[in-house]
C-alpha cells in the first residue's frame, strides 16, 4: 500500500513535512507507485502509477495549484498497457518537454513476447500537446540484459545537461544511463553505463542551483559486507 509522502527544504538540512501528496483513497488503488511531477502554466501535474489488487498497473494523474494539495483526476486511470505489452509492467511515468514543444511521457514496460527469453523490458514513449491526450506508444529504449526482473528498465529519468541528453533507468535496481545529442535518441551506451554502486537504486534527479543536479536514490540492504 505505497503512498506519496511529501517533505520540502531549501537547504537540504531543515525539512518541512506536509500532508500526504497522494494518499490511497479508492478501493481499486492497491498501491500508488513511482511517477514524476511536472510544472506547466501555473499547474503542478503529478503523474503516477497505480498497482491494482489484481497486480495490473495503470497510469493516473493529479494536479495542484500550490504543489502541496493535489486533486486526483476523475477519469483515472487515464492510460493502461497497450496491446503487445504486459499489464503487470506499466509504471513509473516520467514527463518532459522536447525542443519542439511537445510533451513526452516515458513509461516502464515489458513486451508480452520477446525474441529472447527475459529480454522484453523496455521504455515506451507517448506524446501530447496538452498533457491530457496522449498519442502512442512508440518504443523508446530496449536496454537488453537479463536481470531476473525481465530486463525491465525502471523509473526512467531524462534531462538535458551540458550539451547532452541523459536517460537514466534502473535494471535490477542498479542505476544505468545512456546519452544522446537528441532528446528522443538514438541513445549511446557508454563503456561503463552504471552510476554509483548497486546500493544506489533507481536514481532520480532534478536541477539544483547553478549548473548542478541533485539525485535521490533508494538505498537498500543487499547483504554485502
Order of alpha helices (4+ residues) and beta strands (2+ residues): beta-beta-beta-beta-beta-beta-beta-beta-beta-beta-beta-beta-beta-beta-beta-beta
